[in-house]
Amino acid sequence: MSESTPGAIMRPDGVEGVIADWSSDQRAFKKVPWGKAMMWIFLLSDTFIFGCFLLSYMTVRMSTTVPWPPVSDIFALSLGGEPIPLILIAIMTFVLITSSGTMVLAVNYGYRRDRAKTVLYLIITAIFGATFVGMQAFEWTKLIMDGVRPWGNPFGAAQFGSSFFMITGFHGFHVSVGVLFLILIARKVWKGEFDNETRGFFTSQKGRYEIVETLGLYWHFVDLVWVFIFAFFYLW
Amino acid sequence: MRVGQGVAMGNNHEVHPSGWRRWLYSTNHKDIGTMYIVLSLIAAILGGSMSGIIRLELMFPELQFIQDLQFYNVMVTGHAFLMVFFVVMPAMFGGFGNWFVPLMIGAPDMAFPRMNNISFWLLAAALILLLLSAFVQGGAGTGWTVYPPLSNADYHPGPAVDFGILSLHVAGASSILGAINFIVTILNMRAPGMTIHRMPLFVWSILVTAFLLLLAIPVLAGGLTMLLTDRNFGTTFFEVAGGGDPILWQHLFWFFGHPEVYIIIIPGFGIISQVISTFSKKPVFGYLGMAYAMVFIGVVGFVVWAHHMYTVGLDADSRAYFVGATLIIAVPTGVKIFSWLATMWGGSIEFPAPMMFACGFIFLFVVGGVTGVALANSGMDLAWHDTYFVVAHFHYVMAIAAVLAIFSGYYYWIGKMSGRQYPEKLAKIHFWLFFAGVNILFFPQHFLGMAGMPRRIPDYPDSYAGWNLVSSVGAFVAGIATLLFFFIIWKTFSSGGKVQSNQWGPGATTLEWTVDSPAPFHTHEELPVTNSHMPAE
């Protein structure tokens, strides 16, 4: 469908525009690109899976009669002799939240059509993401070495292991997929495929810089979910 | 009106791939809609046969011919899964939704045609997985609710339940992709002038259904994942012995399960609104009320799930809340029923087959709705829970009502889809046979339930004998009606006469009636422009 629809009506931008459209029975959402709409809708759906997992974790934490393992001790790392509680998780959280910042910069430079800087910040974001996944792998290895399994662990309630592997595994999978797409989009930007409107290999659609923002939506979502996991799993 | 000019301009509207490529690689909303309908017919034969086996066994007291009682459970489970996920949802949401949402809003196709293709083929794969589940190691006899501990590795060892879970995962992915596709299509691809508040009610119903799918399916998927790890990796989310909570599964399942029943029936609301308006030759009474009643039903449908769980030991305050919230749903459904009646009031009513099915729908839905209001009360439900009263209730309100809506939609739109006229007289016989059959089948089940007959049990005391026989006879009448339906399909395609682009006359005011019959492979060269609720008038 063409950009300028005949008979289109001038309207304010953003949420105000949507409200104005809807309440005056005009055409709503006409300014939202399809890919972006799709990502928002998908994230709404994804929220419910993470919500389901987190609520289930809280339920079993309450239902089990065995004491919950001392989380801050388990996730402590000894740096120079003294164990520091949650130090690795703190670094991971810092890395992931920083990566959201670099993602914002990538989106900004994308819309300015500054290819070099867009690629730079996309790659930095990807590196932060990969670092996060790497630290998570380290954390998993440490816990597995300590005897934590999905069906039990030496520290307390069996649900600790099952919830931990399920929730962080599902989140880590999201981050990993995000890293792959960051690299993929960075390559496209680098080759200038959004400037000369090359058709995609799989979709045969012309790409636009808007995809950087769409990817950004996903990245911020994954980041936001981590904040909740951090609060409910590690700090509680 | 500028619709359909493309054909006159002699462009290549009918150029499309032929042979298996046309279907396997299809990105065309009409072809994909047709495939959904065919899949739903195949699953209907399977699921219907299973209900036939159930009714044969229950015809008389004592075991008739089923020796392996697990087999009976597998039939109950398979019937439910097939009918819910592979008959009603594909027919209404995938089939009619794909066919008519783009036509009704004046869009050239769906927003993401390739995603549409994979939605369909995932569903086909899910159907195969579900059938595999029935055939390996005794099958899954868990009921569609898959409650642990019955569904855990102690009581269902072997891969049957795992196949079932994978099937639901894949079917769920298919539904989520489909839902995203519909939402983006409806929000972004409406033709100029087709505002949100001018969309036909069928489009509204698909929009609401898509949001329900989008938010309900992930919760099912999360729960199923935990059930899968409980069964295979030794986790104890739902195991009491390991400190888990089986009620958690019931909460997760019904948080999905209750919106799921609205997913089944809301597209039916849409179809019935179009049909009644068409054959009363009046616009739908209270258009905005009808649209927002569906939205309201959808929203409130998410906060009433525990009325399926009154007997698990929820505290009294929770139950009081769920009773209240559930009863509130009767208000928007009442708005819909009375608006349909008001649409007919003073109209110039005709009664071809689709209209008869629509009236049948209203009758069934009211009966099921009234028993629903009774069942919503926690105190009464303690007595009725897991009896045939519940079986009668949900078959009336959701299952058979949805099937009547599908038949109504089928006869309403088959001319547009195939370009051929269905045999009117046979279709009317089909209606009366089916309508009589399902009422003889399900009405006595109210009495059985009131007398305390439990569901999902293959045998019963002699005192329940009479009404069970009546119920089984009704099942066979409905079965014969369904065979007649397949004969009607064959008759339509073999000797049905050609139909006009608008076969229903002045009452049919939505955009699909402005294009040729059958609708051309590519609908619009130029987008139609609308300025009213009734663009085709």
Interface residues (C-beta under 8 A of the other chain):
Chain A: M1 T5 P6 G7 A8 D21 W22 D25 Q26 R27 A28 F29 K30 V32 W34 A37 M38 I41 F42 L44 S45 D46 T47 F48 I49 G51 C52 F53 S56 T59 V60 S63 T64 T65 V66 R149 P150 W151 G152 A157 A158 Q159 G161 S162 M166 T203
Chain B: A111 F112 R114 I176 A179 I180 I183 V184 L187 N188 M189 R190 P192 G193 M194 T195 I196 H197 R198 L214 L215 A216 I217 P218 V219 A221 G222 G223 T225 M226 T229 F233 G234 T235 T236 F237 G242 G243 G244 D245 L248 H251 L252 L527 V529
